[in-house]
Amino acid sequence: MTNVPEQDRVLIFDTTLRDGEQSPGATMTHDEKLEIAGLLDEMGVDIIEAGFPIASEGDFKAVSEIAANSKNAVICGLARASATDIDRCWEAVKHAAKPRIHTFIGTSPLHRAIPNLSMDEMAQKIHETVSHARNLCDNVQWSPMDATRTEWDYLCRVVEIAIKAGATTINVPDTVGYTAPEESATLIRRLIETVPGADEIIFATHCHNDLGMATANALAAVAGGARQIECTVNGLGERAGNTALEEVVMALKVRHDILPWSTGVDSTKIMHISRRVSTVSGFPVQFNKAIVGKNAFAHESGIHQDGMLKNAETFEIMRPEDVGLTASNLVMGKHSGRAALRDKLKQLGHEVGDNQLKDIFVRFKELADRKKEVYDEDIVALVGTTADQAGDRLQIVSLKVLCGTGGPAEATLEMEIDGKEVIATEHGDGPVDATFKAVRTLYPNQARLQLYQVHAVTEGTDAQATVSVRLEEDGVIATGQSADTDTVVASAKAYVNALNRLLVRREKAGPGADAREVSYKDVS
């Protein structure tokens, strides 16, 4: 067969738009999915799992459009082990230049018990569904969900069945993040040595991070013979997340001595897509996150600083430029013009139109007047905030807050709701509480606040605060994010942004429909 991978190449399979979006609150809009898919395609990701087509009409449309617009990557859709799922998946991906169907079923004793299938019944189902997928598409991936807790003999049996039925890639998921690196390597190695036909197909690894070992397990699987790593930007995914794309790409780049394989991903685009995914998903990147965290290239210790001044390699195993960071942050200020801002945005990976540039420039000037120093991170935050506000039904016009030690805080909020300006004053236990109460007065809703997080974008008392708010209403979760030098203003904007996303979910679901079905997030 021609599917045998080159021994010096590891394929990167990104599932940010499918598994990543299953993180509670990380739902993306249609346009955001298309944008992220375009960025992944541009940076050289080999396979993009664009979604779960049968989950909802919205997912089907997004996967279909991503497939039609893809230039380089294989476009993959997920399907359960049923002909209906597989047919729907094929309808979504068939217009891609390089389509793939990914079908799966849980094979461990715990997962076999859910559909109440015997080993023989499940084996027959695997044969039928993989054969059906292969009759539609030449590129078929099959996954035995919870493979790492499946009996060894049975795992070998069903992998062999899938290969004989036409699967060209066998993915071995550590669905609950239970495996250790040595076990991960051994499992892949033994499957390749034991299962007939295993040397003619590609083995993949999909690792969850429940014990914090997802990336280590993925790289160990590669050492064992896997040639495809499934991952997500920023490690997004169910529960504790997945193998992080940026970590495996940089590990393959930096440790070529013990990981002698290559990847076609352009590492200089990592920081840009990390920030953009953080913005559209509403999930801030932790400061000490490997590769893309704010502190990944920061040094405070005197000993470290002295070493860095003498030789950067003393305490940095990669250059900031390798992941798309600029050598200097402080290059923009209140005297900078629109052309300089456009050029800076281009350096940061943002190509914007004239209208969007105009909006960003206004906000940039406002920020520059309030801050002594404007950093790259500030500008990236402005881009995300400006994009999120376009076309919102609910918009903040003005906010005034009184707070201190003398009594309860007071917030006077003016909003525009469907084009009509309204105003309310509320009191609360602090300025943020009073502001959120004012929002609920002006736009009554039953949304419950699940998460409220504040992060400083840069250093200093004049730093922009990035606020993330997660709301839940009738089982539907939406996350909003905004940045401002005033934390209360950023909080209000993030709260309203989340409400706007809930409204979008309702509208997409249609009259009488369940908004929870707009984005599927119940399958590992």
Wavefront OBJ file of the C-alpha trace (Angstrom):
o trace
v 0.000 0.000 0.000
v 1.003 3.629 -0.423
v -0.121 4.695 3.056
v 3.118 3.815 4.808
v 4.374 7.066 6.331
v 7.849 8.402 5.804
v 9.934 7.337 8.778
v 11.203 10.854 9.407
v 7.807 12.594 9.455
v 5.123 12.980 12.139
v 1.687 14.092 10.965
v -0.041 16.731 13.087
v -3.784 16.129 13.452
v -5.463 19.146 15.041
v -8.827 18.659 16.726
v -9.271 22.116 18.265
v -12.511 22.587 16.327
v -13.930 19.270 17.525
v -12.436 18.016 20.807
v -11.225 21.481 21.795
v -14.702 22.944 21.375
v -16.058 20.275 23.714
v -14.490 22.175 26.629
v -17.504 23.561 28.529
v -17.921 27.166 27.439
v -15.460 27.007 24.531
v -18.110 27.029 21.795
v -17.070 29.054 18.740
v -19.233 30.845 16.216
v -19.378 29.758 12.576
v -17.078 32.558 11.438
v -14.616 31.871 14.260
v -14.390 28.210 13.248
v -13.662 29.188 9.655
v -11.002 31.632 10.829
v -9.232 29.100 13.058
v -9.384 26.445 10.322
v -7.771 28.900 7.911
v -4.981 29.649 10.378
v -4.356 25.930 10.971
v -4.257 25.278 7.220
v -1.869 28.181 6.691
v 0.543 27.039 9.411
v 0.902 23.602 7.842
v -1.215 21.328 10.035
v -1.567 18.028 8.162
v -5.106 17.068 9.203
v -7.830 19.331 10.611
v -10.704 17.629 12.396
v -13.274 20.303 11.621
v -16.152 19.034 13.740
v -18.882 16.460 14.305
v -21.214 16.920 11.300
v -24.229 15.038 12.642
v -24.194 16.905 15.980
v -26.096 19.911 14.655
v -26.904 21.804 11.493
v -24.382 24.441 12.576
v -21.595 21.864 12.895
v -22.473 20.366 9.507
v -22.349 23.764 7.787
v -19.045 24.673 9.433
v -17.363 21.387 8.441
v -18.748 21.665 4.898
v -17.466 25.215 4.423
v -14.073 24.418 5.935
v -13.812 21.444 3.563
v -14.675 23.600 0.555
v -12.154 26.306 1.519
v -9.207 24.147 2.581
v -6.042 24.578 0.547
v -3.491 22.141 1.969
v -4.737 20.124 4.936
v -6.768 16.940 4.978
v -10.229 17.870 6.315
v -11.691 15.300 8.667
v -15.115 14.877 10.250
v -16.041 12.689 13.221
v -18.731 10.000 13.103
v -20.000 7.431 15.556
v -20.217 3.796 14.522
v -23.436 4.104 12.542
v -24.196 4.406 8.850
v -26.277 7.551 9.489
v -23.379 9.325 11.202
v -20.903 8.219 8.556
v -23.141 9.313 5.659
v -23.638 12.730 7.233
v -19.907 13.053 7.802
v -19.154 12.202 4.178
v -21.679 14.777 2.955
v -19.801 17.416 4.957
v -16.213 16.552 3.976
v -16.603 15.258 0.430
v -15.922 18.628 -1.203
v -12.478 18.893 0.395
v -9.493 18.335 -1.852
v -8.351 15.744 0.703
v -11.309 14.429 2.772
v -11.197 11.974 5.685
v -13.879 10.148 7.677
v -13.023 9.444 11.325
v -15.297 6.886 12.949
v -15.030 5.484 16.471
v -16.553 3.236 19.108
v -15.694 2.607 22.769
v -14.018 -0.806 23.114
v -13.150 -1.083 26.821
v -15.407 -3.133 29.134
v -16.892 0.072 30.534
v -17.725 1.396 27.088
v -18.994 -1.927 25.723
v -21.500 -1.974 28.559
v -23.113 1.286 27.431
v -24.647 -0.109 24.181
v -24.776 -3.563 25.830
v -22.812 -5.228 23.042
v -20.902 -8.461 23.360
v -17.344 -8.639 22.057
v -18.527 -10.448 18.927
v -21.389 -8.006 18.316
v -19.065 -5.024 18.629
v -16.493 -6.654 16.349
v -19.174 -7.131 13.695
v -20.311 -3.511 14.090
v -16.722 -2.290 13.629
v -16.355 -4.344 10.432
v -19.636 -3.025 9.002
v -19.118 0.655 9.821
v -15.472 0.895 8.784
v -16.312 -0.913 5.530
v -19.161 1.523 4.950
v -16.860 4.500 5.517
v -14.193 3.077 3.200
v -16.781 2.571 0.435
v -17.386 6.330 0.588
v -13.861 7.653 1.171
v -10.356 6.373 0.495
v -9.044 8.012 3.691
v -10.630 6.441 6.783
v -9.492 6.751 10.378
v -10.801 4.444 13.088
v -10.524 4.868 16.858
v -11.167 2.318 19.625
v -12.233 4.824 22.301
v -10.692 4.097 25.712
v -8.134 1.878 23.977
v -5.701 2.080 26.895
v -8.242 0.331 29.163
v -9.277 -2.262 26.585
v -8.192 -5.898 27.051
v -5.012 -6.510 25.032
v -6.277 -9.506 23.041
v -9.526 -7.756 22.175
v -7.755 -4.546 21.194
v -5.554 -6.502 18.773
v -8.627 -8.259 17.375
v -10.628 -5.085 16.659
v -7.613 -3.203 15.266
v -7.043 -6.069 12.825
v -10.730 -6.016 11.858
v -10.605 -2.256 11.205
v -7.469 -2.587 9.068
v -8.988 -5.397 6.994
v -12.204 -3.339 6.596
v -10.172 -0.524 5.026
v -9.019 1.836 7.759
v -5.895 3.703 6.640
v -5.191 5.257 10.046
v -5.684 3.594 13.417
v -5.890 6.079 16.269
v -5.191 4.750 19.779
v -6.899 7.101 22.272
v -5.992 7.461 25.919
v -9.500 8.807 26.431
v -9.281 9.372 30.181
v -5.589 10.314 30.461
v -4.795 7.140 32.397
v -1.596 5.998 30.667
v 2.041 6.671 31.546
v 4.667 7.345 28.832
v 6.356 3.943 28.983
v 2.972 2.224 28.618
v 2.078 4.506 25.704
v 5.228 3.597 23.787
v 4.889 -0.121 24.554
v 1.252 -0.253 23.463
v 1.935 1.217 20.014
v 5.072 -0.896 19.541
v 3.263 -4.125 20.446
v 0.309 -3.360 18.166
v 2.652 -2.793 15.222
v 4.537 -6.025 15.995
v 1.434 -8.132 16.672
v -1.462 -7.102 14.422
v -1.398 -8.353 10.799
v -1.270 -5.445 8.352
v -0.172 -2.947 11.013
v 2.963 -2.116 9.076
v 0.875 -0.900 6.141
v -1.142 1.796 7.901
v -0.499 4.844 10.084
v -0.865 4.619 13.844
v -1.989 7.741 15.671
v -2.144 8.748 19.320
v -4.773 10.877 21.067
v -3.875 11.659 24.679
v -5.898 13.446 27.330
v -4.210 15.350 30.126
v -6.020 14.151 33.261
v -2.715 13.271 34.964
v -0.705 15.985 33.210
v 1.096 13.534 30.914
v -0.642 14.058 27.562
v 2.323 15.512 25.686
v 4.777 13.039 27.233
v 2.458 10.155 26.302
v 2.080 11.427 22.732
v 5.822 11.744 22.183
v 6.396 8.339 23.755
v 3.852 6.868 21.335
v 5.851 8.376 18.465
v 8.965 6.685 19.850
v 6.932 3.472 19.809
v 6.075 3.868 16.127
v 3.061 6.197 15.934
v 3.341 8.680 13.088
v 0.367 10.913 13.810
v -0.249 13.021 16.923
v -3.750 14.297 17.681
v -3.624 17.598 19.540
v -5.309 20.950 20.120
v -4.158 24.553 20.278
v -3.438 25.492 23.918
v -4.305 21.910 24.905
v -8.060 22.631 24.866
v -10.369 19.678 25.304
v -12.532 17.617 27.613
v -11.809 17.934 31.354
v -8.071 18.714 31.733
v -7.589 18.955 27.964
v -5.425 17.258 25.356
v -1.908 17.112 24.032
v -1.017 20.700 23.110
v -0.098 21.367 19.477
v 2.537 23.935 20.404
v 4.254 21.540 22.812
v 4.646 18.617 20.397
v 5.722 20.854 17.506
v 8.429 22.559 19.566
v 9.538 19.287 21.186
v 10.087 17.796 17.731
v 11.976 20.940 16.740
v 14.132 21.346 19.863
v 14.877 17.715 20.818
v 15.803 16.379 17.397
v 18.551 14.381 19.091
v 16.094 11.996 20.770
v 13.022 12.762 18.604
v 14.536 12.410 15.112
v 11.331 13.159 13.216
v 10.126 16.265 11.409
v 6.835 18.134 11.142
v 5.626 20.487 8.442
v 4.043 22.932 10.911
v 5.407 26.496 10.789
v 6.321 27.135 14.414
v 6.534 30.909 13.926
v 2.729 31.013 13.695
v 2.208 29.290 17.042
v 1.889 32.368 19.238
v -0.613 34.056 16.940
v -2.989 31.087 16.721
v -2.629 30.451 20.459
v -3.770 33.985 21.236
v -6.577 33.884 18.709
v -7.934 30.563 19.998
v -7.759 31.951 23.533
v -9.801 34.963 22.432
v -12.527 33.136 20.504
v -12.861 30.304 23.043
v -12.743 32.597 26.067
v -10.131 30.362 27.728
v -7.148 32.438 28.944
v -3.722 30.843 28.612
v -2.164 30.301 32.032
v 0.927 32.414 32.618
v 3.257 29.440 33.100
v 1.902 27.438 30.142
v 4.703 25.829 28.152
v 5.677 27.646 24.929
v 2.774 30.134 24.779
v 2.364 31.266 28.395
v 3.106 34.865 29.296
v 6.044 33.783 31.475
v 7.495 31.234 29.030
v 10.201 33.720 27.998
v 10.235 35.886 31.141
v 13.084 36.008 33.668
v 12.948 37.613 37.114
v 15.708 35.931 39.096
v 18.933 37.946 39.191
v 20.981 34.872 38.359
v 18.749 34.136 35.366
v 18.832 37.728 34.176
v 22.618 37.823 34.383
v 22.861 34.600 32.407
v 20.432 35.872 29.770
v 22.421 39.062 29.282
v 25.570 37.057 28.675
v 24.037 34.304 26.544
v 20.303 33.775 25.997
v 20.842 30.031 25.576
v 21.823 29.850 29.251
v 18.169 29.768 30.285
v 16.180 29.513 27.033
v 16.098 26.337 24.944
v 14.297 28.097 22.086
v 14.162 31.636 20.749
v 11.032 33.779 21.162
v 11.170 34.308 17.399
v 10.778 30.546 16.869
v 7.171 30.727 18.079
v 6.321 34.091 16.539
v 7.168 36.479 19.369
v 8.828 39.768 18.463
v 12.235 40.636 19.852
v 10.839 43.800 21.467
v 7.402 44.519 22.873
v 7.591 48.287 23.363
v 7.300 49.767 19.879
v 3.874 51.453 19.802
v 2.602 54.557 21.581
v 0.146 57.439 21.413
v 2.087 59.136 18.605
v 1.969 56.073 16.344
v -0.120 56.420 13.201
v -2.546 54.159 11.402
v 0.081 52.858 8.966
v 2.355 51.865 11.839
v -0.540 50.095 13.554
v -1.422 48.196 10.379
v 2.216 47.124 10.015
v 2.354 46.002 13.663
v -0.869 44.035 13.247
v 0.608 42.353 10.179
v 3.733 41.426 12.184
v 1.456 39.863 14.792
v -0.357 37.845 12.119
v -3.515 39.965 11.778
v -4.540 41.054 8.271
v -7.404 43.520 8.804
v -9.633 45.468 6.446
v -9.962 49.243 6.443
v -13.132 49.288 8.547
v -11.732 46.956 11.189
v -8.469 48.907 11.234
v -10.436 52.090 11.825
v -12.201 50.557 14.841
v -8.976 49.109 16.255
v -7.141 52.405 15.730
v -9.745 54.335 17.732
v -9.446 51.881 20.612
v -5.656 51.872 20.304
v -5.516 55.672 20.634
v -7.804 55.543 23.672
v -5.572 52.920 25.232
v -2.354 54.791 24.395
v -3.693 57.888 26.136
v -4.281 55.856 29.307
v -1.108 53.742 29.254
v 2.528 54.733 29.292
v 3.516 51.676 27.287
v 1.537 49.704 24.720
v 2.738 46.118 24.267
v 2.106 43.531 21.565
v -0.210 41.701 23.957
v -2.275 44.878 24.383
v -2.752 45.163 20.620
v -3.737 41.491 20.283
v -6.315 42.010 23.042
v -7.718 45.016 21.157
v -8.167 42.932 17.998
v -10.131 40.271 19.855
v -12.305 42.768 21.702
v -13.123 44.761 18.560
v -13.995 41.632 16.567
v -16.255 40.261 19.304
v -18.344 43.456 19.521
v -19.256 43.658 15.831
v -22.991 43.184 15.287
v -23.847 42.492 18.949
v -27.487 43.014 19.962
v -26.421 44.163 23.423
v -23.811 46.919 23.641
v -22.491 49.040 26.500
v -22.761 52.787 25.939
v -21.396 54.083 29.263
v -20.679 52.945 32.809
v -20.153 54.955 35.989
v -19.293 53.284 39.295
v -19.100 54.621 42.854
v -17.375 52.412 45.404
v -15.307 52.603 48.565
v -15.476 52.004 52.305
v -18.563 54.148 52.931
v -21.242 51.716 51.765
v -22.406 49.453 48.945
v -21.069 50.090 45.459
v -23.284 51.822 42.911
v -23.223 51.271 39.153
v -25.048 53.404 36.589
v -25.072 51.574 33.275
v -26.308 52.758 29.904
v -26.767 50.120 27.216
v -28.053 49.833 23.675
v -30.346 46.833 23.270
v -31.500 46.113 19.731
v -30.837 49.750 18.839
v -32.682 51.245 21.832
v -30.749 53.009 24.604
v -31.730 52.170 28.188
v -30.219 53.077 31.566
v -30.310 51.652 35.103
v -28.629 52.178 38.479
v -28.024 49.265 40.852
v -26.184 48.647 44.127
v -24.103 45.606 44.978
v -21.385 43.999 47.024
v -18.567 45.701 45.138
v -18.437 47.452 41.745
v -18.518 44.296 39.625
v -21.535 42.872 41.460
v -23.376 46.193 41.102
v -22.522 46.338 37.395
v -23.709 42.784 36.713
v -26.974 43.556 38.555
v -27.436 46.597 36.322
v -26.983 44.434 33.231
v -29.622 41.994 34.508
v -31.996 44.889 35.224
v -31.669 46.226 31.693
v -31.741 42.782 30.099
v -33.522 40.302 32.419
v -32.155 36.785 32.079
v -31.735 33.550 34.012
v -28.082 33.008 33.056
v -26.004 31.751 35.978
v -22.434 32.999 36.452
v -20.175 29.939 36.404
v -16.775 31.602 36.099
v -15.270 35.056 36.557
v -11.545 35.438 35.923
v -9.296 38.483 35.676
v -5.810 38.465 34.149
v -3.453 41.348 33.509
v -2.407 41.457 29.849
v 0.873 43.203 30.686
v 2.652 44.531 33.760
v 2.052 47.744 35.697
v -0.841 49.492 37.399
v -2.027 50.773 34.010
v -2.084 47.285 32.472
v -5.097 46.114 30.524
v -7.173 43.554 32.370
v -8.537 40.651 30.366
v -11.727 39.381 31.970
v -13.365 36.047 31.164
v -16.979 35.358 32.118
v -18.750 32.025 31.707
v -22.563 31.924 31.827
v -24.951 28.963 31.854
v -28.636 29.102 30.959
v -30.826 26.016 30.596
v -27.791 23.814 30.005
v -26.300 26.143 27.385
v -22.858 27.536 28.214
v -21.291 30.648 26.693
v -18.050 32.437 27.492
v -17.330 36.135 27.013
v -14.007 37.930 27.134
v -12.946 41.564 27.010
v -9.933 43.731 27.813
v -9.683 47.254 29.240
v -7.409 49.217 31.561
v -10.494 49.549 33.814
v -11.208 46.123 35.290
v -14.873 46.935 35.980
v -15.418 48.097 32.390
v -13.699 44.946 31.087
v -15.928 42.875 33.409
v -19.090 44.525 32.106
v -18.061 44.036 28.486
v -17.136 40.382 29.072
v -20.481 39.733 30.797
v -22.417 41.361 27.937
v -20.252 39.501 25.399
v -21.261 36.195 27.004
v -24.933 37.208 26.923
v -24.610 38.028 23.226
v -23.160 34.574 22.602
v -26.109 32.984 24.420
v -28.422 34.962 22.132
v -26.547 33.693 19.071
v -26.950 30.111 20.295
v -30.706 30.625 20.730
v -31.107 32.182 17.299
v -29.124 29.401 15.590
v -31.212 26.739 17.333
v -34.413 28.247 15.891
v -37.923 28.525 17.384
v -38.794 25.684 19.714
v -35.389 24.025 19.310
v -32.917 23.173 22.046
v -29.998 25.633 21.922
v -27.762 23.000 23.459
v -27.836 21.134 20.152
v -26.082 23.964 18.340
v -22.723 22.628 19.469
v -22.115 18.990 20.364
v -19.851 18.481 23.352
v -20.665 15.084 24.821
v -18.262 12.736 23.006
v -14.584 12.175 23.898
l 1 2 3 4 5 6 7 8 9 10 11 12 13 14 15 16 17 18 19 20 21 22 23 24 25 26 27 28 29 30 31 32 33 34 35 36 37 38 39 40 41 42 43 44 45 46 47 48 49 50 51 52 53 54 55 56 57 58 59 60 61 62 63 64 65 66 67 68 69 70 71 72 73 74 75 76 77 78 79 80 81 82 83 84 85 86 87 88 89 90 91 92 93 94 95 96 97 98 99 100 101 102 103 104 105 106 107 108 109 110 111 112 113 114 115 116 117 118 119 120 121 122 123 124 125 126 127 128 129 130 131 132 133 134 135 136 137 138 139 140 141 142 143 144 145 146 147 148 149 150 151 152 153 154 155 156 157 158 159 160 161 162 163 164 165 166 167 168 169 170 171 172 173 174 175 176 177 178 179 180 181 182 183 184 185 186 187 188 189 190 191 192 193 194 195 196 197 198 199 200 201 202 203 204 205 206 207 208 209 210 211 212 213 214 215 216 217 218 219 220 221 222 223 224 225 226 227 228 229 230 231 232 233 234 235 236 237 238 239 240 241 242 243 244 245 246 247 248 249 250 251 252 253 254 255 256 257 258 259 260 261 262 263 264 265 266 267 268 269 270 271 272 273 274 275 276 277 278 279 280 281 282 283 284 285 286 287 288 289 290 291 292 293 294 295 296 297 298 299 300 301 302 303 304 305 306 307 308 309 310 311 312 313 314 315 316 317 318 319 320 321 322 323 324 325 326 327 328 329 330 331 332 333 334 335 336 337 338 339 340 341 342 343 344 345 346 347 348 349 350 351 352 353 354 355 356 357 358 359 360 361 362 363 364 365 366 367 368 369 370 371 372 373 374 375 376 377 378 379 380 381 382 383 384 385 386 387 388 389 390 391 392 393 394 395 396 397 398 399 400 401 402 403 404 405 406 407 408 409 410 411 412 413 414 415 416 417 418 419 420 421 422 423 424 425 426 427 428 429 430 431 432 433 434 435 436 437 438 439 440 441 442 443 444 445 446 447 448 449 450 451 452 453 454 455 456 457 458 459 460 461 462 463 464 465 466 467 468 469 470 471 472 473 474 475 476 477 478 479 480 481 482 483 484 485 486 487 488 489 490 491 492 493 494 495 496 497 498 499 500 501 502 503 504 505 506 507 508 509 510 511 512 513 514 515 516 517 518 519 520 521 522 523 524
